[in-house]
Amino acid sequence: MKDKIPFNSWSEERIKKGMKICTSRTKVYADPRVYLVLKLPLWVVFEYLWKEEGATSKKELMKIWKQIHPSFNIVNDHDKMVYVHFGDFK
C-alpha cells in the first residue's frame, strides 16, 4: 500500500497491546485503516491525546515525539499543527 502509515517499534508494540488508536503526523496519509483525521495543534495532542497515542503520560509522548523529530522544541513548536489519524492499526 503506497500511503500506509509507517510506525516505529514503540508504536507497533502499543498497537499490538490495543493502547494506540491514533497517531499524529505532519502530513495526511490516505491509509484505509484510518477513519478520522483531525488537524490540531501539537500541544492539544500532548495535553489531551497522549493516552490515545499509546503513551503512559504526556511526558512519555513528548519524549517519543522528540526522538522522532530531533529538531522539535517544545517552546517554539507547541503550536505546530499536526494531523491526528484515528484508526484501527492492528
MIGUDO-142164 format. One record per residue (C-alpha): x, z, y; residue in three letters. Coordinates in nm, 4 decimals. Layout:
BEGIN
east = X	up = Z	north = Y	type = ALA
...
This chain:
BEGIN
east = 0.0000	up = 0.0000	north = 0.0000	type = MET
east = 0.1528	up = -0.1137	north = 0.3261	type = LYS
east = 0.0342	up = 0.1635	north = 0.5605	type = ASP
east = 0.0300	up = 0.4596	north = 0.3211	type = LYS
east = 0.1366	up = 0.7801	north = 0.4961	type = ILE
east = 0.4782	up = 0.8974	north = 0.3741	type = PRO
east = 0.5245	up = 1.2680	north = 0.3011	type = PHE
east = 0.8357	up = 1.4809	north = 0.2642	type = ASN
east = 0.8795	up = 1.7201	north = -0.0292	type = SER
east = 0.7474	up = 2.0170	north = 0.1748	type = TRP
east = 0.4214	up = 1.8307	north = 0.2383	type = SER
east = 0.3949	up = 1.6960	north = -0.1165	type = GLU
east = 0.4203	up = 2.0493	north = -0.2555	type = GLU
east = 0.1390	up = 2.1711	north = -0.0290	type = ARG
east = -0.0778	up = 1.8695	north = -0.1065	type = ILE
east = -0.0441	up = 1.9442	north = -0.4797	type = LYS
east = -0.1458	up = 2.3074	north = -0.4165	type = LYS
east = -0.4513	up = 2.1952	north = -0.2162	type = GLY
east = -0.3167	up = 2.3559	north = 0.1014	type = MET
east = -0.2664	up = 2.0417	north = 0.3130	type = LYS
east = -0.5704	up = 1.8434	north = 0.4283	type = ILE
east = -0.4275	up = 1.6928	north = 0.7458	type = CYS
east = -0.1050	up = 1.5519	north = 0.8812	type = THR
east = -0.0022	up = 1.4874	north = 1.2414	type = SER
east = 0.1743	up = 1.1629	north = 1.3207	type = ARG
east = 0.2985	up = 0.9750	north = 1.6236	type = THR
east = 0.1061	up = 0.6629	north = 1.5172	type = LYS
east = -0.2173	up = 0.5833	north = 1.3377	type = VAL
east = -0.1925	up = 0.4910	north = 0.9702	type = TYR
east = -0.4539	up = 0.2706	north = 0.8006	type = ALA
east = -0.4333	up = 0.4806	north = 0.4839	type = ASP
east = -0.7527	up = 0.4593	north = 0.2717	type = PRO
east = -0.7174	up = 0.8295	north = 0.1837	type = ARG
east = -0.7832	up = 0.9176	north = 0.5497	type = VAL
east = -1.1420	up = 0.9833	north = 0.6546	type = TYR
east = -1.0866	up = 1.1028	north = 1.0131	type = LEU
east = -0.8192	up = 1.0591	north = 1.2807	type = VAL
east = -0.8199	up = 1.2708	north = 1.5976	type = LEU
east = -0.5863	up = 1.2284	north = 1.8937	type = LYS
east = -0.4835	up = 1.5779	north = 2.0045	type = LEU
east = -0.2068	up = 1.7490	north = 2.1993	type = PRO
east = 0.0611	up = 1.8855	north = 1.9692	type = LEU
east = 0.0068	up = 2.2398	north = 2.0973	type = TRP
east = -0.3518	up = 2.2269	north = 1.9621	type = VAL
east = -0.2177	up = 2.1350	north = 1.6177	type = VAL
east = 0.0324	up = 2.4226	north = 1.6262	type = PHE
east = -0.2230	up = 2.6715	north = 1.7547	type = GLU
east = -0.5335	up = 2.5801	north = 1.5550	type = TYR
east = -0.4491	up = 2.3443	north = 1.2667	type = LEU
east = -0.1356	up = 2.4989	north = 1.1140	type = TRP
east = -0.3269	up = 2.6125	north = 0.8056	type = LYS
east = -0.4869	up = 2.2696	north = 0.7521	type = GLU
east = -0.1375	up = 2.1204	north = 0.7879	type = GLU
east = -0.0329	up = 2.3318	north = 0.4883	type = GLY
east = 0.1755	up = 2.5899	north = 0.6735	type = ALA
east = 0.1560	up = 2.9654	north = 0.6320	type = THR
east = 0.1892	up = 3.0192	north = 1.0074	type = SER
east = 0.2182	up = 2.8441	north = 1.3414	type = LYS
east = 0.5895	up = 2.9288	north = 1.3382	type = LYS
east = 0.6432	up = 2.7602	north = 1.0000	type = GLU
east = 0.4670	up = 2.4428	north = 1.1146	type = LEU
east = 0.6792	up = 2.4310	north = 1.4305	type = MET
east = 0.9941	up = 2.4702	north = 1.2191	type = LYS
east = 0.8912	up = 2.1827	north = 0.9894	type = ILE
east = 0.7996	up = 1.9607	north = 1.2864	type = TRP
east = 1.1420	up = 2.0299	north = 1.4409	type = LYS
east = 1.3163	up = 1.9338	north = 1.1134	type = GLN
east = 1.1289	up = 1.6034	north = 1.1046	type = ILE
east = 1.1642	up = 1.5424	north = 1.4802	type = HIS
east = 1.5056	up = 1.6883	north = 1.5797	type = PRO
east = 1.4684	up = 1.5925	north = 1.9461	type = SER
east = 1.1444	up = 1.7908	north = 1.9730	type = PHE
east = 1.1455	up = 2.0572	north = 2.2448	type = ASN
east = 0.8504	up = 2.2996	north = 2.2493	type = ILE
east = 0.8713	up = 2.3466	north = 2.6268	type = VAL
east = 0.8823	up = 1.9772	north = 2.7167	type = ASN
east = 0.6830	up = 1.8293	north = 2.4277	type = ASP
east = 0.3942	up = 2.0724	north = 2.3722	type = HIS
east = 0.1501	up = 1.8341	north = 2.5484	type = ASP
east = 0.2662	up = 1.5320	north = 2.3460	type = LYS
east = -0.0333	up = 1.3529	north = 2.1947	type = MET
east = -0.0364	up = 1.3053	north = 1.8176	type = VAL
east = -0.2775	up = 1.1504	north = 1.5706	type = TYR
east = -0.4085	up = 1.4060	north = 1.3234	type = VAL
east = -0.5085	up = 1.2334	north = 0.9993	type = HIS
east = -0.7559	up = 1.4245	north = 0.7791	type = PHE
east = -0.7876	up = 1.3134	north = 0.4214	type = GLY
east = -0.7510	up = 1.3776	north = 0.0506	type = ASP
east = -0.3835	up = 1.3005	north = -0.0088	type = PHE
east = -0.3722	up = 1.4035	north = -0.3766	type = LYS
